[in-house]
Amino acid sequence: MGRKMLHVMLPVEEVDVSAVKYKPQHLQAPHLTGYGFLLFTWLMEAPVLGSLIARFLKKQNGLTKILRNTVIPERPMFKPEYPPQESEPGVVFLGDDRHPVERVQTALECLPSYDSSREWDHDTSSPFLYWKIRDYAHAYRKDFTTPSIVAEHIISVVEKSNAPFLVSFSADEVRRQASASTQRFGDGKPISILDGIFMAIKDDIDCCPHPTKGATTWFHNIHTVTEDAICVSRLRSCGVIFIGKANMHELGLGTTGNNPNYGTVRNPHSIERYTGGSSSGPAALVASGLISAAVGTDGGGSVRIPSSLCGIVGLKTTYSRTDITGALCDCGTVEVVSPLASTVEDAMLIYAAMAGTSESDRIVFNPSPLCIPKLSTDDNSNILQAIRLGKYTEWFHDVSNSEISNKCEDVVNNLAASFGCEILEIILPEMEEMRTAHLVSIGSESLCGLNAHCEAGKGSLLTLDTRTSLALFRSFSASDYVAAQRLRRRSMHYFLEAFKKVDIIVTPTTGITSPVIAPSSLKLGESDYEVQAYLMQFVIAGNLLGLPAISVPIGHDKGGLPIGLQLIGRPWNEATILRVAAAVEELCSGSRRRPSQFYDILNQARIAS
């Protein structure tokens, strides 16, 4: 028998980056829906045949070569490790230990002055603008409307709409919170700018009194919610009103948002298409205008992908920047809790309230001080002028439709022309290896959290795509996981080297716009790894390496589907990506379009008052 050829990697410091050749992404896997998908799932779960199928798929897509036939000289990196970072210019420090209300007030003072002259009627002939948090706050303080009136309009939509936005909802609970907020405004004592602001929480984050299901049919039976997750309690202390638990791709193990258990959430810009996932419900709720912001989780682009596909802002923070206690992901090494919002300034306000590293993580990660950009200062233009944007051109254009990358490139060039930012070419080696390392990491960690429940018989109650994913994850060995962590260290080196030359790495957020929902997928689900690969093409680095990243809407393709631009920052540099995101938003403000499914809640509440 012939011996298998081994590939021996050079130590990462010896790699000649300039000689690296980019390999376009190419994934081979069947596209399955309906009963064919059911049959494939049974085969994947079969003790012997399933392992053979998994082995074939891994070999066909190069995973076996990377994980088992390659000598990787670096030691493993089991969690992101960062060197000390320089302070960002033009920022205001929030302080991890300050009360969220104080932090939100500080963030508010960093925003440009509020324009109270905005037209209340959304004119369809003018550029589309979402109502912002400050618009709601202004309406409450001027007695144009009240949180209770707004609540009734939201409740009416939720109860009358067939859209499966939420998996847990209580009209009485929403009214109770809104009444308390209305009373505070009546007494002249609102808690903060977030008082009376309506939000939703993804169904893998604890939020009393709602159960946490992870959008399964059974998880709430074994997981008792006794208190809010830390991020929820921080927002609640600022006066936020939670409307319920938002739908999601089951257990976060998918990127489309398909969910046969509670219904698949539709994209507000085209109801025949996916929202993206796994934070599908949060993205659709915000994009449709029903709420101002939401909180999701991002372990493989699960905040940024749906934000891009739905035309809103999605911020993924540095790993451990926000305490994830009370979220189902709180034992992983790639996932964070983060905000989705209609605008960059709203994302900033929510981030200011919910951020703050846990005491244990502060010891391990030694984070840079929590801060945000001061956008209200005259120095903002000078700071933007000094920003260096890194672009790996071959990666940037590895998309399913050149319209996506061309529009993103136009915005980057416009950013340089308008604000003086410099664009520099960079090279990021071993992209295929990085994708493999992420798959093994998030897959192994997800399986570890679910294994006991699956062994107890709950696995058969999961959706087909969750079951096939878990079957694949079971095929990874302990040595595969360690190899993935060795690759993580190599990828971290390449990105940190790039960040010695640039401040931000720019990419499209996704390599495809919103995919069509196959009617045959609604009952039994869908498996399309090619679509998933394009959706995750640019987001993985933020998760595997724990880097902060943000998706900003920049316009639409010829079919009217939203396109997002992603900004990836240095560790702990949320302030820098938020600053540039605000500039991108300013440049693209006239290109956003009203979703076909849109609820003008604030204007309707004002008319009803």
C-alpha positions as CSV (number, residue, x, y, z in Angstrom):
1,M,0.0,0.0,0.0
2,G,1.3,3.5,-0.9
3,R,1.9,6.0,1.8
4,K,-0.2,9.1,2.0
5,M,1.7,12.3,1.1
6,L,2.3,14.6,4.1
7,H,2.2,18.4,3.7
8,V,4.7,20.1,6.1
9,M,3.9,23.7,6.8
10,L,6.7,26.2,7.3
11,P,6.7,27.9,10.7
12,V,4.4,30.9,10.3
13,E,7.2,33.4,10.7
14,E,9.0,32.0,7.7
15,V,6.1,32.1,5.3
16,D,6.7,34.5,2.3
17,V,3.4,36.2,2.3
18,S,4.1,38.0,-1.0
19,A,4.4,34.6,-2.8
20,V,1.0,33.4,-1.5
21,K,-1.5,32.5,-4.2
22,Y,-5.2,32.9,-3.4
23,K,-7.4,29.8,-3.8
24,P,-11.0,30.6,-4.6
25,Q,-13.5,28.9,-2.3
26,H,-15.0,25.7,-3.8
27,L,-17.2,23.5,-1.7
28,Q,-18.7,20.2,-2.9
29,A,-21.8,19.0,-1.1
30,P,-25.4,18.0,-2.2
31,H,-28.2,20.5,-2.0
32,L,-31.0,18.8,-0.2
33,T,-34.7,19.5,0.7
34,G,-37.8,17.4,1.4
35,Y,-37.8,13.7,1.7
36,G,-34.4,13.4,0.0
37,F,-33.0,15.4,2.9
38,L,-34.8,13.1,5.4
39,L,-33.1,10.1,3.8
40,F,-29.7,11.7,3.8
41,T,-30.1,12.5,7.5
42,W,-30.9,8.9,8.3
43,L,-27.8,7.8,6.3
44,M,-25.6,10.3,8.1
45,E,-26.8,9.1,11.5
46,A,-26.3,5.4,10.6
47,P,-23.3,4.1,12.7
48,V,-21.2,2.8,9.9
49,L,-22.6,4.4,6.7
50,G,-22.7,7.8,8.3
51,S,-19.0,7.8,9.1
52,L,-18.2,6.7,5.6
53,I,-20.3,9.6,4.1
54,A,-18.7,12.1,6.5
55,R,-15.2,10.8,5.6
56,F,-16.0,11.1,1.9
57,L,-17.3,14.7,2.2
58,K,-14.3,15.8,4.3
59,K,-11.8,14.3,1.9
60,Q,-13.7,15.7,-1.1
61,N,-13.5,19.2,0.4
62,G,-9.9,19.1,1.6
63,L,-10.6,18.8,5.3
64,T,-8.8,15.5,5.7
65,K,-5.6,16.9,4.1
66,I,-5.6,20.0,6.2
67,L,-6.4,18.3,9.6
68,R,-4.7,14.9,9.3
69,N,-2.2,14.9,6.5
70,T,-0.5,18.2,7.4
71,V,2.3,18.9,9.9
72,I,1.5,22.1,11.7
73,P,4.5,23.4,13.7
74,E,2.6,26.0,15.9
75,R,1.3,25.2,19.3
76,P,-2.5,25.4,19.8
77,M,-4.4,28.5,20.6
78,F,-7.5,27.4,22.4
79,K,-8.9,30.9,22.8
80,P,-8.0,34.1,21.1
81,E,-4.7,35.6,22.4
82,Y,-4.0,39.3,21.8
83,P,-0.9,41.4,22.3
84,P,-1.4,44.8,24.1
85,Q,-3.0,47.3,21.7
86,E,-2.3,51.0,21.3
87,S,-5.1,53.4,22.4
88,E,-7.5,54.5,19.7
89,P,-7.6,58.3,18.9
90,G,-10.6,60.5,19.5
91,V,-12.4,58.2,21.9
92,V,-14.3,58.5,25.2
93,F,-13.9,55.8,27.8
94,L,-17.0,54.1,29.1
95,G,-15.6,52.0,31.9
96,D,-16.5,48.4,32.4
97,D,-17.6,49.0,36.0
98,R,-19.8,52.0,35.5
99,H,-23.6,51.6,35.6
100,P,-25.0,51.1,32.1
101,V,-27.1,54.3,32.4
102,E,-24.0,56.3,32.9
103,R,-22.3,54.6,30.0
104,V,-25.3,55.3,27.7
105,Q,-25.3,59.0,28.7
106,T,-21.6,59.2,27.8
107,A,-22.3,57.6,24.5
108,L,-25.2,60.0,23.8
109,E,-22.9,62.9,24.3
110,C,-20.5,61.5,21.7
111,L,-23.1,61.6,18.9
112,P,-23.6,64.5,16.5
113,S,-26.4,66.9,17.7
114,Y,-29.9,65.6,17.2
115,D,-32.0,67.0,14.3
116,S,-35.5,67.4,15.7
117,S,-36.8,68.8,12.4
118,R,-37.1,65.4,10.7
119,E,-40.4,65.0,8.8
120,W,-42.7,62.7,10.7
121,D,-44.4,61.3,7.6
122,H,-42.1,58.8,5.7
123,D,-42.2,60.2,2.2
124,T,-41.7,57.4,-0.2
125,S,-40.3,59.8,-2.8
126,S,-37.4,60.8,-0.5
127,P,-34.5,58.6,0.7
128,F,-35.7,56.0,3.1
129,L,-34.7,56.6,6.8
130,Y,-35.4,54.4,9.8
131,W,-36.7,56.0,13.0
132,K,-33.8,56.0,15.4
133,I,-33.7,55.6,19.1
134,R,-33.3,59.4,19.5
135,D,-36.5,59.9,17.4
136,Y,-38.5,57.7,19.8
137,A,-36.9,59.5,22.8
138,H,-37.8,62.9,21.3
139,A,-41.4,61.8,20.6
140,Y,-41.8,60.7,24.2
141,R,-40.3,63.8,25.7
142,K,-42.4,66.1,23.6
143,D,-45.6,64.1,24.4
144,F,-46.1,63.2,20.7
145,T,-46.8,59.7,21.9
146,T,-46.1,57.3,24.8
147,P,-44.4,53.9,25.1
148,S,-47.9,52.4,25.9
149,I,-49.3,53.7,22.6
150,V,-46.3,52.4,20.7
151,A,-46.7,49.0,22.5
152,E,-50.2,48.7,21.3
153,H,-49.1,49.1,17.7
154,I,-46.4,46.5,18.1
155,I,-48.7,44.1,19.8
156,S,-51.3,44.5,17.0
157,V,-48.7,43.7,14.3
158,V,-47.4,40.6,16.2
159,E,-50.9,39.3,16.8
160,K,-52.3,39.9,13.4
161,S,-49.2,39.2,11.3
162,N,-48.5,35.7,10.0
163,A,-44.8,36.4,10.2
164,P,-43.0,34.1,12.7
165,F,-40.9,36.9,14.2
166,L,-41.1,35.6,17.7
167,V,-41.1,32.2,19.4
168,S,-42.2,33.6,22.8
169,F,-44.4,36.6,23.2
170,S,-46.8,38.0,25.9
171,A,-48.9,41.0,25.2
172,D,-49.6,41.5,28.9
173,E,-45.8,41.5,29.6
174,V,-45.2,44.1,26.9
175,R,-48.0,46.3,28.2
176,R,-46.7,46.0,31.8
177,Q,-43.2,47.2,30.8
178,A,-44.6,49.9,28.6
179,S,-46.9,51.2,31.3
180,A,-44.0,51.5,33.7
181,S,-42.0,53.4,31.2
182,T,-45.0,55.7,30.3
183,Q,-45.4,56.4,34.0
184,R,-41.7,57.4,34.3
185,F,-42.1,59.9,31.4
186,G,-45.3,61.2,33.0
187,D,-43.3,61.8,36.2
188,G,-40.5,63.5,34.2
189,K,-38.1,60.8,35.3
190,P,-37.1,58.6,32.3
191,I,-34.1,56.4,33.2
192,S,-32.0,57.0,30.1
193,I,-32.3,57.7,26.3
194,L,-33.1,54.0,26.1
195,D,-36.2,54.2,28.3
196,G,-39.2,53.1,26.3
197,I,-37.1,51.7,23.5
198,F,-38.5,48.3,22.2
199,M,-36.1,45.5,21.6
200,A,-36.2,41.7,21.1
201,I,-33.8,39.1,22.3
202,K,-32.6,36.1,20.3
203,D,-34.0,32.8,21.6
204,D,-30.6,31.5,22.8
205,I,-30.2,34.3,25.4
206,D,-32.1,34.2,28.8
207,C,-34.7,37.0,29.2
208,C,-37.3,36.7,32.0
209,P,-40.1,35.7,32.0
210,H,-39.7,34.0,28.7
211,P,-38.4,30.4,28.2
212,T,-35.2,29.9,26.3
213,K,-35.8,27.3,23.6
214,G,-32.9,27.9,21.1
215,A,-35.8,27.7,18.6
216,T,-36.1,24.0,19.4
217,T,-39.3,22.2,20.5
218,W,-37.8,20.9,23.8
219,F,-34.8,22.8,25.2
220,H,-37.0,24.9,27.5
221,N,-38.1,21.7,29.2
222,I,-34.5,21.1,30.5
223,H,-33.3,24.7,30.8
224,T,-35.0,26.8,33.5
225,V,-34.7,30.6,33.1
226,T,-34.5,32.1,36.6
227,E,-32.9,35.5,35.7
228,D,-31.9,37.6,32.8
229,A,-28.6,37.2,30.9
230,I,-26.1,39.8,31.9
231,C,-26.5,41.7,28.6
232,V,-30.3,41.7,29.1
233,S,-30.2,42.9,32.7
234,R,-27.9,45.8,31.6
235,L,-30.3,46.9,28.9
236,R,-33.3,46.5,31.2
237,S,-31.6,48.7,33.8
238,C,-31.7,51.5,31.2
239,G,-35.4,51.2,30.6
240,V,-35.5,49.0,27.5
241,I,-38.8,47.2,26.9
242,F,-38.4,43.6,25.7
243,I,-41.1,42.4,23.4
244,G,-40.1,38.7,23.5
245,K,-37.8,36.0,22.2
246,A,-36.9,36.3,18.5
247,N,-37.0,33.3,16.1
248,M,-33.7,31.9,14.9
249,H,-32.1,29.0,13.0
250,E,-32.4,26.1,15.5
251,L,-29.6,26.2,18.1
252,G,-27.7,28.7,15.8
253,L,-26.4,25.9,13.6
254,G,-27.2,27.4,10.3
255,T,-26.9,30.6,8.3
256,T,-30.2,31.0,6.4
257,G,-32.7,31.2,9.2
258,N,-34.7,28.2,8.0
259,N,-36.8,26.8,10.9
260,P,-39.5,24.2,10.4
261,N,-40.4,24.3,14.2
262,Y,-41.7,27.8,14.3
263,G,-41.8,28.9,10.7
264,T,-39.0,30.4,8.6
265,V,-38.7,34.2,9.0
266,R,-38.9,36.0,5.7
267,N,-36.7,38.8,4.5
268,P,-38.6,42.1,4.8
269,H,-37.1,43.2,1.4
270,S,-38.3,40.1,-0.4
271,I,-40.6,37.7,1.5
272,E,-39.7,34.9,-0.8
273,R,-36.1,35.0,0.4
274,Y,-34.2,34.2,3.6
275,T,-33.2,36.7,6.2
276,G,-29.9,34.9,6.8
277,G,-29.1,33.4,10.2
278,S,-28.8,32.4,12.7
279,S,-30.2,35.7,14.2
280,S,-33.0,35.7,11.6
281,G,-35.8,37.0,13.9
282,P,-33.8,39.9,15.4
283,A,-32.7,41.0,11.9
284,A,-36.3,40.8,10.4
285,L,-37.8,42.7,13.4
286,V,-35.4,45.5,13.1
287,A,-35.4,45.7,9.2
288,S,-39.2,45.7,9.1
289,G,-39.3,48.8,11.4
290,L,-41.1,47.0,14.2
291,I,-38.4,47.6,16.8
292,S,-35.3,49.8,17.0
293,A,-32.7,47.2,17.9
294,A,-32.2,43.6,19.0
295,V,-29.6,41.4,20.6
296,G,-28.3,38.4,18.8
297,T,-25.4,36.0,19.0
298,D,-22.6,35.7,16.5
299,G,-20.5,32.5,16.3
300,G,-20.2,32.2,12.6
301,G,-21.5,35.5,11.3
302,S,-24.9,35.0,12.9
303,V,-25.4,38.7,13.5
304,R,-23.6,40.1,10.5
305,I,-25.0,37.8,7.9
306,P,-28.7,38.6,8.5
307,S,-27.9,42.2,9.0
308,S,-26.3,42.3,5.6
309,L,-29.1,40.4,3.9
310,C,-31.8,42.5,5.6
311,G,-30.1,45.9,5.1
312,I,-29.4,46.9,8.7
313,V,-26.3,47.3,11.0
314,G,-24.8,44.3,12.8
315,L,-22.0,44.7,15.2
316,K,-19.8,41.7,16.3
317,T,-17.7,42.7,19.3
318,T,-14.2,41.4,20.3
319,Y,-14.4,38.0,21.9
320,S,-15.2,38.5,25.7
321,R,-15.8,42.3,25.3
322,T,-19.4,41.6,26.5
323,D,-20.2,39.2,29.4
324,I,-22.1,36.3,27.8
325,T,-23.4,34.8,31.0
326,G,-26.9,33.6,30.5
327,A,-26.5,32.9,26.8
328,L,-26.3,29.3,25.5
329,C,-22.9,30.1,23.9
330,D,-21.3,31.0,27.2
331,C,-18.8,28.0,27.0
332,G,-17.6,28.6,23.5
333,T,-14.5,30.3,22.1
334,V,-15.9,31.8,18.9
335,E,-19.3,33.3,19.9
336,V,-20.4,36.7,21.3
337,V,-23.6,38.5,22.1
338,S,-24.0,41.7,20.0
339,P,-26.5,44.3,18.8
340,L,-28.4,44.6,15.6
341,A,-29.8,48.0,14.8
342,S,-31.2,50.1,12.0
343,T,-28.4,52.7,12.3
344,V,-24.8,52.9,13.5
345,E,-25.7,55.4,16.2
346,D,-28.3,53.0,17.6
347,A,-25.8,50.2,17.6
348,M,-23.4,52.4,19.5
349,L,-26.0,53.2,22.2
350,I,-27.0,49.6,22.6
351,Y,-23.4,48.5,22.7
352,A,-22.6,51.2,25.4
353,A,-25.3,49.7,27.6
354,M,-24.6,46.0,27.2
355,A,-20.8,45.8,26.9
356,G,-18.5,45.1,29.7
357,T,-16.1,42.1,30.1
358,S,-16.7,39.7,33.0
359,E,-14.3,39.8,35.9
360,S,-12.9,36.3,35.0
361,D,-12.3,37.3,31.4
362,R,-10.6,40.5,32.4
363,I,-7.9,38.4,34.1
364,V,-7.5,36.1,31.1
365,F,-7.7,38.6,28.2
366,N,-6.6,41.9,29.8
367,P,-8.9,43.9,27.4
368,S,-8.2,47.4,26.3
369,P,-10.4,50.0,28.0
370,L,-14.0,50.0,26.9
371,C,-14.5,53.1,24.7
372,I,-16.5,54.6,21.8
373,P,-15.7,57.2,19.2
374,K,-16.5,60.8,19.8
375,L,-18.3,61.6,16.6
376,S,-19.4,65.1,17.8
377,T,-15.9,66.5,17.7
378,D,-14.3,68.5,14.8
379,D,-11.4,66.1,15.0
380,N,-13.5,63.3,13.6
381,S,-12.6,64.2,10.0
382,N,-8.9,64.4,10.8
383,I,-9.0,61.0,12.5
384,L,-10.8,59.5,9.5
385,Q,-8.2,60.9,7.2
386,A,-5.5,58.9,9.0
387,I,-7.4,55.6,8.8
388,R,-5.7,52.9,6.6
389,L,-8.0,50.5,5.0
390,G,-6.6,47.0,4.1
391,K,-8.0,45.2,1.1
392,Y,-7.1,41.7,0.0
393,T,-8.4,42.1,-3.6
394,E,-8.6,38.5,-4.6
395,W,-10.5,37.6,-1.5
396,F,-12.6,40.7,-1.8
397,H,-13.9,39.7,-5.2
398,D,-14.4,36.0,-4.5
399,V,-18.2,36.3,-4.5
400,S,-21.1,34.7,-6.3
401,N,-22.0,37.9,-8.1
402,S,-19.5,40.6,-9.0
403,E,-22.2,43.2,-8.4
404,I,-21.7,42.7,-4.7
405,S,-17.9,43.2,-4.6
406,N,-18.1,46.0,-7.2
407,K,-20.6,48.0,-5.1
408,C,-18.5,47.4,-2.0
409,E,-15.4,48.5,-3.9
410,D,-17.1,51.7,-5.0
411,V,-18.0,52.6,-1.4
412,V,-14.4,51.9,-0.2
413,N,-13.1,54.2,-3.0
414,N,-15.7,56.8,-2.1
415,L,-14.6,56.6,1.5
416,A,-11.1,57.3,0.6
417,A,-12.0,60.1,-1.8
418,S,-14.5,61.8,0.7
419,F,-12.6,61.4,3.9
420,G,-9.0,60.9,2.9
421,C,-8.6,57.3,4.1
422,E,-5.7,55.4,2.5
423,I,-6.4,52.0,0.8
424,L,-3.5,49.5,1.1
425,E,-3.3,46.1,-0.5
426,I,-2.8,43.2,1.9
427,I,-2.4,39.4,1.7
428,L,-3.9,37.0,4.2
429,P,-2.6,33.5,3.6
430,E,-4.3,30.2,4.4
431,M,-7.9,31.2,4.1
432,E,-9.0,27.6,3.4
433,E,-7.2,26.5,6.5
434,M,-8.9,29.2,8.6
435,R,-12.4,28.2,7.4
436,T,-11.6,24.6,8.3
437,A,-10.3,25.6,11.8
438,H,-13.5,27.5,12.4
439,L,-15.7,24.7,11.3
440,V,-14.0,22.2,13.6
441,S,-14.0,24.7,16.5
442,I,-17.6,25.8,16.5
443,G,-18.7,22.3,15.5
444,S,-16.9,20.6,18.3
445,E,-18.0,23.1,20.9
446,S,-21.6,23.0,19.8
447,L,-21.6,19.2,19.9
448,C,-20.0,19.2,23.4
449,G,-22.9,21.3,24.7
450,L,-25.5,19.1,23.1
451,N,-24.1,15.6,23.3
452,A,-25.6,14.6,26.7
453,H,-29.1,15.8,25.5
454,C,-28.7,13.8,22.2
455,E,-27.6,10.7,24.1
456,A,-30.7,11.1,26.3
457,G,-32.9,10.9,23.2
458,K,-33.4,14.6,22.4
459,G,-31.4,14.4,19.2
460,S,-34.2,12.9,17.2
461,L,-36.4,16.0,18.0
462,L,-34.0,18.4,16.2
463,T,-34.5,19.6,12.7
464,L,-32.8,17.7,9.9
465,D,-30.1,20.2,9.1
466,T,-29.2,20.4,12.8
467,R,-29.0,16.6,12.9
468,T,-26.8,16.4,9.8
469,S,-24.5,19.1,11.2
470,L,-24.1,17.2,14.4
471,A,-23.4,14.0,12.6
472,L,-20.6,15.8,10.7
473,F,-19.3,17.3,13.9
474,R,-19.2,13.8,15.5
475,S,-16.7,12.7,12.9
476,F,-14.1,15.2,14.1
477,S,-11.6,13.7,16.5
478,A,-9.7,15.2,19.4
479,S,-6.6,15.5,17.2
480,D,-8.7,17.4,14.6
481,Y,-9.7,19.9,17.3
482,V,-6.1,20.4,18.4
483,A,-5.0,20.8,14.7
484,A,-7.7,23.4,14.3
485,Q,-6.3,25.3,17.2
486,R,-2.8,25.2,15.7
487,L,-4.3,26.7,12.6
488,R,-6.0,29.3,14.7
489,R,-2.6,30.5,15.9
490,R,-1.3,30.8,12.3
491,S,-4.4,32.7,11.2
492,M,-4.0,35.1,14.1
493,H,-0.4,35.7,13.2
494,Y,-1.3,36.7,9.6
495,F,-4.1,39.0,10.6
496,L,-2.0,40.7,13.4
497,E,0.8,41.2,10.8
498,A,-1.7,42.8,8.5
499,F,-2.9,45.1,11.3
500,K,0.7,46.4,11.7
501,K,0.1,48.1,8.3
502,V,-3.6,48.9,8.3
503,D,-6.3,49.9,10.8
504,I,-9.3,48.1,9.3
505,I,-9.7,45.2,6.8
506,V,-12.6,45.8,4.4
507,T,-14.6,43.1,2.7
508,P,-18.2,42.5,1.5
509,T,-20.1,41.0,4.4
510,T,-21.4,38.1,2.4
511,G,-20.5,36.6,-0.9
512,I,-24.2,36.3,-1.9
513,T,-27.3,38.3,-1.5
514,S,-30.4,36.8,0.1
515,P,-31.1,33.3,-1.2
516,V,-34.6,32.2,-2.4
517,I,-36.5,30.0,0.1
518,A,-37.3,26.7,-1.6
519,P,-41.0,25.8,-0.9
520,S,-39.9,22.2,-0.3
521,S,-37.6,23.4,2.6
522,L,-40.4,24.9,4.7
523,K,-41.6,21.6,6.2
524,L,-38.4,19.6,6.6
525,G,-35.6,22.2,6.2
526,E,-32.8,22.5,3.8
527,S,-29.1,21.8,3.5
528,D,-27.1,23.8,1.0
529,Y,-23.5,24.0,1.9
530,E,-22.5,26.0,-1.2
531,V,-24.9,28.8,-0.2
532,Q,-23.7,28.6,3.4
533,A,-20.1,28.9,2.2
534,Y,-20.9,32.1,0.3
535,L,-22.8,33.5,3.3
536,M,-19.8,32.8,5.6
537,Q,-17.1,33.7,3.1
538,F,-15.9,36.9,4.8
539,V,-17.2,36.6,8.4
540,I,-15.3,33.7,9.8
541,A,-12.1,35.6,10.8
542,G,-14.1,37.7,13.2
543,N,-15.2,34.5,15.0
544,L,-12.2,32.2,14.9
545,L,-9.8,35.1,15.9
546,G,-12.3,37.0,18.1
547,L,-11.9,40.2,16.1
548,P,-14.5,43.1,16.2
549,A,-16.4,43.5,12.9
550,I,-19.4,45.4,11.7
551,S,-21.7,45.1,8.7
552,V,-23.0,48.4,7.3
553,P,-25.8,48.5,4.6
554,I,-24.4,50.3,1.5
555,G,-27.3,49.8,-1.1
556,H,-28.9,47.1,-3.1
557,D,-28.3,44.9,-6.1
558,K,-30.3,45.2,-9.3
559,G,-33.0,43.0,-7.8
560,G,-33.4,45.3,-4.8
561,L,-31.7,43.0,-2.3
562,P,-29.5,44.6,0.3
563,I,-25.7,44.5,0.2
564,G,-23.5,45.0,3.3
565,L,-19.9,46.1,3.7
566,Q,-17.9,44.6,6.5
567,L,-15.2,46.4,8.5
568,I,-12.9,44.1,10.6
569,G,-10.9,45.8,13.3
570,R,-7.9,45.2,15.6
571,P,-8.7,43.4,18.9
572,W,-10.7,45.7,21.2
573,N,-10.9,48.4,18.5
574,E,-14.7,48.7,18.4
575,A,-14.5,52.5,18.5
576,T,-12.5,52.6,15.2
577,I,-14.8,50.4,13.2
578,L,-17.8,52.3,14.6
579,R,-16.3,55.6,13.5
580,V,-15.7,54.4,10.0
581,A,-19.1,52.6,9.9
582,A,-20.7,56.0,10.7
583,A,-18.8,57.5,7.8
584,V,-19.9,54.7,5.4
585,E,-23.5,55.2,6.6
586,E,-23.3,58.9,5.8
587,L,-22.0,58.2,2.3
588,C,-24.7,55.6,1.6
589,S,-27.6,57.3,3.4
590,G,-29.4,58.0,0.2
591,S,-29.2,54.5,-1.2
592,R,-31.3,52.6,1.4
593,R,-34.7,51.5,0.3
594,R,-37.9,50.9,2.2
595,P,-38.5,47.1,2.7
596,S,-41.6,45.7,1.1
597,Q,-42.6,44.6,4.6
598,F,-42.3,47.7,6.7
599,Y,-44.2,49.0,9.8
600,D,-44.1,52.7,10.4
601,I,-44.6,52.2,14.1
602,L,-43.5,55.6,15.5
603,N,-45.5,57.7,12.9
604,Q,-48.6,55.5,13.5
605,A,-48.3,55.9,17.3
606,R,-47.9,59.7,16.9
607,I,-51.1,59.9,14.7
608,A,-53.0,57.8,17.3
609,S,-52.0,60.0,20.2
